[in-house]
C-alpha cells in the first residue's frame, strides 16, 4: 500500500466545514502518526482560530465568499472576487510545490476551491471532497469532476455527483470522551431538577434566534428550564449587558467542548447545518430546527426537512419565528421523549473512520 506522507485539508467559512475536516485529520493522524497535516483556510475565517486549537498548522488564502445581500458595499466586494481567486489559485500552486501532498481533502467553503483546483496540475495526488449537505455547495459541485472520492453526509446529495465516486458515510463529527452528567451539572452550576435547553445559532451565532430567545426568555424560564445560550461572539456583549446576572441562564459566546452542552441538554434549539444535525443524531438530542435562510441554495431547509420528515426533529422557518417559536418550543419539550426514541432507531455511522478506510483502500490501490 502506498504511504500517505503529507495531507492537506481545505476548509473554511463556518464550523460546518471546519469541524468535519478536523475530525478527518484526527482519524488520519491516529492511523498514521507520522503523517504531516496542513490546513488551508481563508484569511479572517474562524478556521484560523479553531484549527490551531486542534493542534494543526494552517495557511491562509486571500479568498472570500460571494455576498448575497446586494448593496453598494457588497457589489464592490463581489467585484474583487475574480482577483482574489486568481491570487489564491497562484498561492495554492505554490503550496502544492512547497508541501508536495499525497492527499488533498476539501470539505467545502470558498477556501476549498482554489486549493483542490490547483492540485489537478500535480501528479500522484489523491483528491477527496466531503459534502455535508443534502444540497451540495457550489465549490464541491464544481470540484466533483476532479475528485477521486466523494464522501456524502446526506444520501440525497448523490444525484448531484458522479455515482461511481460517491460513498455515503454520514458527516464526520467531533469525537469527545464520554462525560459524566452529574459532574457536569456541578461544573456548570446547574440544578439537577431543571430541564436544560441548549440554544445555538451555529458557530457564528444567529440574530433571529437570539432575538426570539430574549423576547420569550421569561416564558421559557417559567417552564422550569435552565438555559445554556450560545450567542455567537458578535452578539455576546449585547445580551450579556441586557441579561446581567439572570438566574438559570448560562450565557456564552461559543461552547468549546460541545459534547458537554449536548450531554447536559434535554432539548436543543439550533440552525440546521449538516454538522449540527449529525451531532444531534449522534447524541440523540431532540431539537427545534430553524434553518438559516441566508445560506447557499437554501441547503439548511433541505437538511431540516429531511430529519423532520422522519420524526427526528421539529422545525419552523425563520419567517415564522415571531408567531410560532414559543408554541413550537413547548411542543418540542412535550414530545422530546418520543423524538429521542425515533433518533435511537436511526443508524449513526462512524463517518471519519469510514472515510479514512476508503481513502487508505483507494489510495493504496491507485499506484
Secondary structure, DSSP 8 states (H G I E B T S, - for coil): -----EEEEE--SSHHHHHHHHHHHHHHHHH-TT-EEEEEEETT-THHHHHHHTT-EEEEES------S-SHHHHHHHHTHHHHHHHHHHHHHHHHHHH--SEEEE-SSHHHHHHHHHHTTSSS-EEEEEE-SSS--HHHHHHGGG-SEEEESSGGGGGGS-GGGEEE------------HHHHHHHHT--TTSEEEEEE--TT--HHHHHHHHHTHHHHHTTTEEEEEE--HHHHHHHHHHHSS-TTEEEES--SSHHHHHHH-SEEEE---HHHHHHHHHHT--EEE---SSSGGGHHHHHHHHHHHTTS-EE--GGGHHHHHHHHHHHHHHHHHHHHHHHHTS----HHHHHHHHHHHHHHTT-
